[in-house]
Amino acid sequence: MATKYKVATGLLIAGIVCFGLFYLIGSEVDENGYLNEPFYLLPIGFIFICLSMVLYIVFAITKKK
């Protein structure tokens, strides 16, 4: 597997791990009524997965030329 595909695959795995961690950590409401959740993992996961898809598409287009 070429190095460029390893980078794209690594980003995809990192995005999936972010979603998994969000699910595993969970959320809770403290005694003051505030919601405590690791919300930052969701946008980071989406960014990693979108970057991975963009890289796969770019690599597929450049491979055909």
Secondary structure, DSSP 4 states (H G I P E B T S, - for coil): --HHHHHHHHHHHHHHHHHHHHHHH--EE-TTS-EE--TTHHHHHHHHHHHHHHHHHHHHHHHH-
